[in-house]
Amino acid sequence: MDYNSIGARAYGLAEMISRLLGVENPGVLPVVAPEVTPSLDVGRLPPELMILAGRRPFAFSMTLPAVAAEAGYVGVLNPVDSGVVAVVWLMTTENPLGVAMLFNIRLNNTDPTRTLNAGIITTDTRWTGATSVHAIQGTEVAVSGANIGRFSAAPSVADNSIIVYPAPIVLGPGTNAIITAPNLNQAWSGGFMGYERSARPEELALT
């Protein structure tokens, strides 16, 4: 059966609803007392049903080169006219042996235009479309953006790999989130994982 067929989507939606309601048989819904209002825990949606719920998962990773007198950064940009909401739920770093590094998580870096990179890939191989969001990476003399977190990596362990920010960051159109290391002239690797979905009109009207 074609994954994109109406039948497949209908069955997937029925399965999604049944799992959210805790029902084993999609054809039978529980009887709920009228004074009880059921709620759906969308946050625990099974990963294989994310696409059916309108979420498009993505990931990006790269090694930043050492540039004299400049600091490297990598992150995700939600363009102004994207029409989507992006959620970055994990950022990772890896630094070389013998180098102590301090990583910062920053919002709205002011230098994404010259480093635009559309190299994001999907983490669900059933989805073959391009993302609306972009990866941004590069180096800059002065680190910019609002700092919301700081993490350090010890110099005594080879190829320190650390989870930098395991809490979700929600990006509306025209915003970005980056991870940066203030160390100048230092090569390191960074990446992120998350998903995007179409924005509702009321979300775009928030101020």
N, C-alpha and C positions, 0 to 999 in steps of 0.2 A: 504494500500500500504506500502511495506517495505521502511523505511526511506532511506536505503542505495541503493535502486534500481536506475538504470540509469535514469528512467523516473522522479523520485523524484528529483534527482540531476539536471537534465536538466531544469525542471520547476523552481527549486530554483535559478539556475544561471540566467535564463531569468528574474525572479522577481527581483533579485539583480541588474541586469543591468538596468531594467526599473526604479527602485527606484532611482538609482544613477543618471540617466538621467532626472528624474522628469517626467516620462511617466507613465500614469495610465494603459495603455494597453500594455503588454509586446510584443505583436505582431506588434506594430506600433512604429517606431522610428521617432523622429522629423527630419524635413528637416532643415539642418544647412547650412548657407551661406558658400561658399568655403573659404572665408577669415577669418572665425571664427573657432577656434580650441576648441572643447568642452573638458572640464576636468571633472574627476570623483572625488567626495569628499568621499574617502574611509573612512575617519575618522568618518563619520556619518552613517556608515553601520548599519542597524538594527541588534540588537543582535541575533535574530533568524537566521540570514544569515551568522554569523561569521564563522561557520563550513564550509559552502560552499565556503567561501573565503579563506579557509585554516588556519583560526585562531582557536586555541584550548584554551578556557578560563579556568582559574584555580583560586583557592583560598586556603589560609592556615591561621590557627590561633591556638595559644596555649598559655597557661599560663606558664611563666618562673619561676622556683622555686628560692627561696632566697638561695644564696651560699655565705658563709662567705668570705669576702675580694675579691669577684669577681663580675663583672658586666655582666648582661644578654644581649643577642641579639637574633634576629630572622630575617630571610630574605630568599632570593631565590638565588640559585646557578644555573648557566647555565654551565653544564660540558664542558670540553675541546672538547670532541668528540661528542657533542650532535647533531650537524648539524642543529640547530634551532636558531632563534632569539627570545628572550623573552622580553616582554614589561610589566613592573610593573607599573600600572597606579594608584594604591592607596595603601597606608599603613595606618594602624590604631593602636592605643595604648589604653590601659585602665590601670589606676593605682589606688591603694587602697585609701581609705579615709584617710585624714590627712597627706598625703605624697606629698611634692612638688617634682616634677621630671622634669629633663631636658632630652629630647630625641634628639639623633643625627641620621641623615641619612648618611650612609657611603658606599662608593664603594670599592670593592675588599678587603674585610676583609681577613686577612692572616691566619685565623684559622678555615676554614670550614670543614676540613677533619675529625676531630674527632666528629663533630656534624652533620654529614650528616643524613637527615631525609627525607624519600620519602612519607611523609604524605599529600602531596598536593591532593586536590579533584577538580573535574571539577564543574564549575557552569552552565554547560549545560548538563542536564541529558540524552540527546541523545547520548553523546559521552561517551563510556565506556572504552576507552583505557587509558594506563598510560601516564603520562607526561614525557617528556624528561628532563625537569628541575627538581630540587629538592629543598625542603625546608632545610634551615640550621638553627639550633638553639642551644643555649648553653650558657656557661659563660666563661669569660676569665679575667685574672688579668689585662692585659693592652689592652685597646680598640684600634683596628687597623683599617686601611683603610683610604681613603680620605674623609674628612667630607664635605658634600655638603649642609647641612641644619641643623637647630637647632630649636627645639620647646619645650616650657615649658607647664606644667600642674599645675594649682593652687592646693594647699592642702585643700581648703575649701569645695570642692564639692565631694560628694560620687561617687566613681567609675567613675572618669573623663574619658570619651571616646572622643578622638579627632582624626580627620583626619590629619595625619601627613604630607603626601606628595602627594597632588592631581594632580601632574604633572607626565607625563610618564618618566620612566627610561628605556632605551633600553640596553639590555644585550646581547653581543655577546658571543660565546662559550668561556669558560674559565674565565668568570667574574661573579661577584655577587654583590648584594645590600642588606644591612641590616639596621635595625633600632635598636639602642642600647640606653640604659640608663646608664650613668656613675655611678648611685647610686650603691654602693656596698651592698651586702647582702640584696637585695630588690626584692620581687616578683612582677611581673607585667605581663600583657597580651599584645601580639602584633600579628599582622597579615598583610596580603597583598592580593591583587587581581591583576590579569593581564591575559595575554594570551601568547601563543607561536605559532610560525609558522615555516615552513621549510625555511632555509636560502638559498638564491640564491648564486651561485658561486662567483659572483662579490662582494657580501657583505663580504664573508669570506676572500677576498683578500685585504680588506681595511687595511691601516696601519695608 
